[in-house]
Amino acid sequence: MAEIKISLMLKSDACQLAEIDRVVFGGTFKAEDFLNYLESPIYYFNVAKIDEKAVGYIGYMIIAGECDIINVGILPEHRGIGIGNMLMDAMIDELVKSKATCVHLEVRKSNYRAISLYEKYGFKATGVSKNHYKEPTEDALRMSKIF
Ligand SMILES: CC(C)(COP(=O)(O)OP(=O)(O)OC[C@H]1O[C@@H](n2cnc3c(N)ncnc32)[C@H](O)[C@@H]1OP(=O)(O)O)[C@@H](O)C(=O)NCCC(=O)NCCS
């Protein structure tokens, strides 16, 4: 199997991340958005690459020791082989380095794959935001992990 490498996002990754975002999330962020994130010291993007091609990413922000996950997504054809785990490991390493005390996220209540991934990493449900998501409308499960 081809080697999977995790690295911090580079400027040259922006177009590929926008394409992953389009396929996985319907295009929340454009390449320009990823470039803007790169300019800011509070945003972090870890990218999974196979043969130099980006196949997934995790994005998060850290402010005053608190982290919020923005997105984690893997191209459909590369799911189920451990890339989600590798990206979560990379984020946790960064949070330990940054001395973060907690990390929060929101996830569609029906997204059992992502919820299973987060539970595996010690996230606990903390509440529900009613009708948080649109198209289709769905509640968000709020989850947190305390270090
Ligand atoms: C959720 C997602 C990131 C998981 O990535 P992945 O690379 O397929 O995950 P991995 O192969 O590393 O598996 C990691 C864990 O995720 C969970 N998981 C992955 N696929 C699963 C499945 N089909 N059913 C249930 N749990 C699953 C398991 O807990 C798994 O743990 P394991 O390795 O001990 O089995 C991926 O499915 C994805 O990109 N989904 C669409 C985007 C999305 O929903 N993002 C979350 C937004 S909040």
The ligand as a Tripos MOL2 file, in Angstrom:
@<TRIPOS>MOLECULE
LIG
   48    50     1     0     0
SMALL
NO_CHARGES

@<TRIPOS>ATOM
      1 C1        -15.1070   10.4850    9.5840 C.3       1 LIG1
      2 C2        -13.9010   10.3070    8.6870 C.3       1 LIG1
      3 C3        -13.0010   11.5440    8.8250 C.3       1 LIG1
      4 C4        -13.1030    9.0790    9.1640 C.3       1 LIG1
      5 O1        -11.9130    9.0110    8.3980 O.3       1 LIG1
      6 P1        -11.2640    7.6060    7.9600 P.3       1 LIG1
      7 O2         -9.9280    7.8830    7.3770 O.co2     1 LIG1
      8 O3        -12.2100    6.8270    7.1470 O.co2     1 LIG1
      9 O4        -11.0940    6.9290    9.3960 O.3       1 LIG1
     10 P2        -10.0900    5.7560    9.8120 P.3       1 LIG1
     11 O5        -10.0080    4.7270    8.7590 O.co2     1 LIG1
     12 O6         -8.8250    6.3640   10.2940 O.co2     1 LIG1
     13 O7        -10.8760    5.1630   11.0620 O.3       1 LIG1
     14 C5        -10.7880    5.8590   12.3140 C.3       1 LIG1
     15 C6        -11.9910    5.5940   13.1630 C.3       1 LIG1
     16 O8        -13.1410    6.2320   12.5760 O.3       1 LIG1
     17 C7        -14.2940    5.4330   12.8390 C.3       1 LIG1
     18 N1        -14.8000    4.9130   11.5610 N.ar      1 LIG1
     19 C8        -14.2160    5.0450   10.3490 C.ar      1 LIG1
     20 N2        -15.0120    4.4550    9.4070 N.ar      1 LIG1
     21 C9        -16.0850    3.9570   10.0690 C.ar      1 LIG1
     22 C10       -17.2440    3.2410    9.6550 C.ar      1 LIG1
     23 N3        -17.4480    2.9330    8.3710 N.pl3     1 LIG1
     24 N4        -18.1580    2.9180   10.5920 N.ar      1 LIG1
     25 C11       -17.9760    3.2530   11.8900 C.ar      1 LIG1
     26 N5        -16.8810    3.9100   12.3480 N.ar      1 LIG1
     27 C12       -15.9560    4.2620   11.4350 C.ar      1 LIG1
     28 C13       -13.8380    4.2760   13.7260 C.3       1 LIG1
     29 O9        -13.9110    4.7170   15.0620 O.3       1 LIG1
     30 C14       -12.3870    4.1610   13.3110 C.3       1 LIG1
     31 O10       -11.6500    3.5580   14.3400 O.3       1 LIG1
     32 P3        -10.7990    2.1910   14.0470 P.3       1 LIG1
     33 O11        -9.6330    2.6450   13.2550 O.co2     1 LIG1
     34 O12       -10.4150    1.7090   15.3950 O.co2     1 LIG1
     35 O13       -11.7340    1.2880   13.3000 O.co2     1 LIG1
     36 C15       -14.3100   10.0620    7.2000 C.3       1 LIG1
     37 O14       -15.3120    9.0710    7.1680 O.3       1 LIG1
     38 C16       -14.8170   11.2910    6.4710 C.2       1 LIG1
     39 O15       -14.0410   12.0440    5.8610 O.2       1 LIG1
     40 N6        -16.1480   11.4920    6.5020 N.am      1 LIG1
     41 C17       -16.7860   12.6180    5.7930 C.3       1 LIG1
     42 C18       -16.4530   13.9340    6.4350 C.3       1 LIG1
     43 C19       -16.9740   14.0110    7.8510 C.2       1 LIG1
     44 O16       -18.0530   13.5140    8.1750 O.2       1 LIG1
     45 N7        -16.1860   14.6850    8.7090 N.am      1 LIG1
     46 C20       -16.5560   14.9430   10.0750 C.3       1 LIG1
     47 C21       -17.2350   16.2720   10.1490 C.3       1 LIG1
     48 S1        -17.6260   16.7270   11.8190 S.3       1 LIG1
@<TRIPOS>BOND
     1     1     2 1
     2     2     3 1
     3     2     4 1
     4     2    36 1
     5     4     5 1
     6     5     6 1
     7     6     7 2
     8     6     8 1
     9     6     9 1
    10     9    10 1
    11    10    11 2
    12    10    12 1
    13    10    13 1
    14    13    14 1
    15    14    15 1
    16    15    16 1
    17    15    30 1
    18    16    17 1
    19    17    18 1
    20    17    28 1
    21    18    19 ar
    22    18    27 ar
    23    19    20 ar
    24    20    21 ar
    25    21    22 ar
    26    21    27 ar
    27    22    23 1
    28    22    24 ar
    29    24    25 ar
    30    25    26 ar
    31    26    27 ar
    32    28    29 1
    33    28    30 1
    34    30    31 1
    35    31    32 1
    36    32    33 2
    37    32    34 1
    38    32    35 1
    39    36    37 1
    40    36    38 1
    41    38    39 2
    42    38    40 1
    43    40    41 1
    44    41    42 1
    45    42    43 1
    46    43    44 2
    47    43    45 1
    48    45    46 1
    49    46    47 1
    50    47    48 1
@<TRIPOS>SUBSTRUCTURE
     1 LIG1         1 GROUP 0 **** ****
